[in-house]
C-alpha cells in the first residue's frame, strides 16, 4: 500500500473554466523578443506583445479618469 501525502495548504482546486474566467477578468499580457544573429550581425528582429482579456476588461483598461476613452 502506498502512502500519499496531500499538500493543499487550504487551497481549493479550481476548474479550467474558473482559471480562464479569472485570466479574462484581470487580463494577461505576454511580451517577447527574438533576434536572429549571424556572425555578430542582427539579421532579423521579431517583437511580440499580446493582450488576452475580455472585451469589458479591455474597455476598462483603455478608459481614462472621467470616463473618456484614450482615442
MDAnalysis code that builds the backbone (N, CA, C; Angstrom):
import MDAnalysis as mda
import numpy as np

u = mda.Universe.empty(213, n_residues=71, atom_resindex=np.repeat(np.arange(71), 3), trajectory=True)
u.add_TopologyAttr("name", ["N", "CA", "C"] * 71)
u.add_TopologyAttr("resid", np.arange(1, 72))
u.add_TopologyAttr("resname", ["UNK", "UNK", "UNK", "UNK", "UNK", "UNK", "UNK", "UNK", "UNK", "UNK", "UNK", "UNK", "UNK", "UNK", "UNK", "UNK", "UNK", "UNK", "UNK", "UNK", "UNK", "UNK", "UNK", "UNK", "UNK", "UNK", "UNK", "UNK", "UNK", "UNK", "UNK", "UNK", "UNK", "UNK", "UNK", "UNK", "UNK", "UNK", "UNK", "UNK", "UNK", "UNK", "UNK", "UNK", "UNK", "UNK", "UNK", "UNK", "UNK", "UNK", "UNK", "UNK", "UNK", "UNK", "UNK", "UNK", "UNK", "UNK", "UNK", "UNK", "UNK", "UNK", "UNK", "UNK", "UNK", "UNK", "UNK", "UNK", "UNK", "UNK", "UNK"])
u.atoms.positions = np.array([
    [0.846, -1.184, 0.000],
    [0.000, 0.000, 0.000],
    [0.881, 1.233, 0.000],
    [0.634, 2.130, -0.923],
    [1.445, 3.346, -0.997],
    [0.818, 4.441, -0.152],
    [1.684, 5.196, 0.489],
    [1.218, 6.328, 1.295],
    [1.294, 7.589, 0.454],
    [0.210, 8.317, 0.384],
    [0.171, 9.569, -0.370],
    [-0.004, 10.728, 0.591],
    [0.737, 11.760, 0.349],
    [0.630, 12.969, 1.164],
    [0.002, 14.042, 0.293],
    [-1.087, 14.605, 0.765],
    [-1.785, 15.640, 0.029],
    [-1.471, 16.989, 0.666],
    [-0.746, 17.838, -0.063],
    [-0.372, 19.151, 0.443],
    [-1.196, 20.211, -0.275],
    [-2.257, 20.654, 0.340],
    [-3.104, 21.656, -0.300],
    [-2.969, 23.024, 0.343],
    [-2.523, 23.092, 1.580],
    [-2.387, 24.369, 2.293],
    [-3.682, 25.166, 2.275],
    [-4.815, 24.494, 2.274],
    [-6.094, 25.174, 2.303],
    [-6.538, 25.721, 0.964],
    [-5.826, 25.449, -0.105],
    [-6.176, 25.947, -1.427],
    [-7.088, 24.937, -2.102],
    [-8.234, 25.406, -2.558],
    [-9.183, 24.534, -3.236],
    [-8.790, 24.394, -4.702],
    [-8.903, 23.189, -5.250],
    [-8.602, 23.036, -6.682],
    [-9.613, 23.807, -7.519],
    [-9.149, 24.388, -8.620],
    [-10.015, 25.180, -9.480],
    [-10.154, 24.496, -10.829],
    [-11.304, 24.647, -11.411],
    [-11.515, 24.078, -12.737],
    [-10.904, 24.998, -13.785],
    [-10.746, 24.485, -14.983],
    [-10.184, 25.270, -16.077],
    [-11.047, 26.486, -16.394],
    [-12.349, 26.329, -16.279],
    [-13.266, 27.448, -16.545],
    [-13.048, 28.569, -15.543],
    [-12.834, 28.231, -14.274],
    [-12.584, 29.248, -13.253],
    [-11.279, 29.994, -13.524],
    [-10.245, 29.259, -13.922],
    [-8.955, 29.882, -14.200],
    [-9.072, 30.809, -15.411],
    [-9.723, 30.361, -16.488],
    [-9.905, 31.203, -17.672],
    [-10.734, 32.444, -17.358],
    [-11.776, 32.278, -16.536],
    [-12.606, 33.420, -16.156],
    [-11.782, 34.458, -15.416],
    [-10.934, 34.008, -14.514],
    [-10.090, 34.947, -13.761],
    [-9.070, 35.630, -14.671],
    [-8.456, 34.861, -15.597],
    [-7.487, 35.452, -16.513],
    [-8.135, 36.491, -17.421],
    [-9.321, 36.183, -17.937],
    [-10.003, 37.126, -18.820],
    [-10.496, 38.343, -18.049],
    [-10.843, 38.157, -16.785],
    [-11.325, 39.270, -15.966],
    [-10.193, 40.230, -15.615],
    [-8.997, 39.706, -15.362],
    [-7.887, 40.571, -14.976],
    [-7.032, 40.987, -16.163],
    [-6.970, 40.148, -17.202],
    [-6.146, 40.438, -18.371],
    [-4.737, 39.896, -18.194],
    [-4.160, 39.440, -19.281],
    [-2.809, 38.895, -19.272],
    [-2.059, 39.491, -20.464],
    [-0.837, 39.931, -20.226],
    [-0.004, 40.468, -21.297],
    [1.220, 39.573, -21.442],
    [1.489, 39.128, -22.683],
    [2.693, 38.359, -22.986],
    [3.573, 39.222, -23.881],
    [4.846, 39.318, -23.541],
    [5.772, 40.167, -24.284],
    [7.045, 39.365, -24.525],
    [7.540, 39.399, -25.764],
    [8.747, 38.653, -26.063],
    [9.504, 39.235, -27.241],
    [10.784, 38.856, -27.338],
    [11.640, 39.317, -28.417],
    [12.494, 38.164, -28.899],
    [12.699, 38.099, -30.217],
    [13.584, 37.114, -30.818],
    [14.486, 37.866, -31.786],
    [15.793, 37.630, -31.680],
    [16.754, 38.256, -32.583],
    [17.589, 37.147, -33.204],
    [17.624, 37.108, -34.540],
    [18.439, 36.155, -35.273],
    [19.735, 36.848, -35.661],
    [20.843, 36.330, -35.130],
    [22.141, 36.952, -35.339],
    [23.089, 35.957, -35.995],
    [23.791, 36.398, -37.023],
    [24.817, 35.580, -37.677],
    [26.100, 36.398, -37.720],
    [27.167, 35.823, -37.196],
    [28.497, 36.464, -37.182],
    [28.443, 37.853, -36.548],
    [27.669, 37.996, -35.494],
    [27.598, 39.257, -34.774],
    [26.745, 40.324, -35.430],
    [26.035, 39.964, -36.504],
    [25.177, 40.928, -37.199],
    [23.718, 40.521, -37.002],
    [22.928, 41.439, -36.472],
    [21.496, 41.172, -36.282],
    [20.806, 41.177, -37.642],
    [20.227, 40.033, -38.007],
    [19.557, 39.929, -39.301],
    [18.051, 40.095, -39.198],
    [17.469, 39.488, -38.174],
    [16.016, 39.519, -38.022],
    [15.684, 39.843, -36.575],
    [14.775, 40.781, -36.389],
    [14.260, 41.124, -35.057],
    [12.752, 40.933, -35.076],
    [12.262, 40.202, -34.112],
    [10.825, 39.973, -34.006],
    [10.392, 40.326, -32.591],
    [9.513, 41.316, -32.478],
    [8.961, 41.705, -31.190],
    [7.482, 41.374, -31.156],
    [7.047, 40.732, -30.075],
    [5.656, 40.302, -29.967],
    [5.095, 40.772, -28.632],
    [3.912, 41.364, -28.693],
    [3.196, 41.732, -27.470],
    [1.736, 41.360, -27.686],
    [1.190, 40.549, -26.794],
    [-0.190, 40.086, -26.934],
    [-0.953, 40.354, -25.642],
    [-2.195, 40.765, -25.793],
    [-3.085, 41.005, -24.661],
    [-4.242, 40.032, -24.753],
    [-4.466, 39.291, -23.681],
    [-5.594, 38.375, -23.589],
    [-6.506, 38.888, -22.479],
    [-7.683, 39.371, -22.872],
    [-8.623, 39.924, -21.902],
    [-10.015, 39.897, -22.510],
    [-11.006, 39.992, -21.659],
    [-12.375, 40.092, -22.154],
    [-12.590, 41.496, -22.710],
    [-13.638, 41.672, -23.480],
    [-13.935, 42.980, -24.070],
    [-14.171, 44.001, -22.958],
    [-14.875, 43.611, -21.919],
    [-15.157, 44.515, -20.802],
    [-13.863, 44.933, -20.105],
    [-12.976, 43.995, -19.870],
    [-11.702, 44.302, -19.215],
    [-10.853, 45.209, -20.097],
    [-10.784, 44.921, -21.402],
    [-10.010, 45.763, -22.316],
    [-10.573, 47.179, -22.348],
    [-11.892, 47.313, -22.318],
    [-12.508, 48.640, -22.305],
    [-12.168, 49.382, -21.016],
    [-12.156, 48.679, -19.893],
    [-11.791, 49.306, -18.617],
    [-10.334, 49.727, -18.619],
    [-9.457, 48.926, -19.255],
    [-8.027, 49.249, -19.280],
    [-7.740, 50.483, -20.123],
    [-8.561, 50.755, -21.125],
    [-8.315, 51.887, -22.020],
    [-9.042, 53.143, -21.594],
    [-9.866, 53.089, -20.561],
    [-10.593, 54.263, -20.092],
    [-9.705, 55.132, -19.222],
    [-9.799, 56.422, -19.425],
    [-9.089, 57.375, -18.597],
    [-10.018, 57.880, -17.495],
    [-9.447, 58.463, -16.429],
    [-10.303, 59.032, -15.385],
    [-11.276, 60.037, -15.990],
    [-12.490, 60.008, -15.541],
    [-13.512, 60.907, -16.047],
    [-14.390, 60.248, -17.095],
    [-14.109, 58.991, -17.423],
    [-14.946, 58.247, -18.350],
    [-14.670, 58.502, -19.806],
    [-13.589, 59.215, -20.138],
    [-13.254, 59.481, -21.532],
    [-12.265, 58.441, -22.016],
    [-12.435, 57.958, -23.256],
    [-11.509, 56.970, -23.794],
    [-10.240, 57.664, -24.250],
    [-9.175, 56.868, -24.419],
    [-7.871, 57.421, -24.778],
    [-7.772, 57.742, -26.251],
    [-8.734, 57.344, -27.093],
    [-8.645, 57.610, -28.543],
    [-9.313, 58.904, -28.920],
])
